[in-house]
């Protein structure tokens, strides 16, 4: 019975707290950040957010270091200042009598807000101690305790946070100055999903022009873009289809040119693609856009020459065909009709 009641309570707790619709709505608000990638004026905000995301692992390690320092100082404070009377900022919540209270005191000291009010009660004389306390005021130890903790926590650890964020911000700023960034590739895949909703990794060559024109800068190839596709020499498979990575490689080469880091960037894009699509569909290109255009041009020339040949053949056949007397009479030739020319009456 107790087990069943526990399960019911747990189910209600999960339903009320963890699976509340309001909670999901709040989480979905984070998708607003995707709009920043579409607004060119928000490039600075995107750089700052990217720097913060890059800094998270380092900030977590620094946070663990700060917690370790606070833990050591909290234990030392409990063993040294637990008998201090409650006055000034030392009260039922902020005190060194419990571990939680010691951590709260150290957190306030870390923010450098009102730490002198916590130190003041410890600088009293022994006459102010509780009757049951012995040697509760150690002024030299208290001063050393507070000064050393402020130096370690605020001047070193907190400044390490700032240093890490600034370093990653500089790195993000340098990367944002590159012609292409991670956001450009992500937007490429988002647009690709609209043209390939079934995730076949291929699109028709006839849809390539609209796809390239839909992309934002710098990967966008505005219309008219047929000639540029010929220059790219994109490989095609059966049914005039093109693979996603071939198009991305070609568009990237168009933006960056034949630079030294192009091969490494292509390897990185291939790795990212494999992470998003564990199974890459194998294909064998049978033609390229340039070769297909040459074939179409050759076919047009052959068709034009064949039409001219047929027209000449038909014309020669008509000229070599013998004329009938009736056709000659219609043409005004009366020599072979047996009728006197003067007696012919024309209506």
Helices and strands as residue ranges (DSSP letters): H 2-13, I 14-18, H 21-28, G 29-37, G 40-42, H 43-81, H 99-110, H 115-120, G 121-123, G 126-128, H 139-150, I 151-158, H 159-176, H 182-195, E 202-204, G 205-207, H 208-214, H 226-232, E 235-236, G 238-240, E 241-243, H 244-256, H 262-276, E 287-288, H 289-320, H 325-330, G 341-343
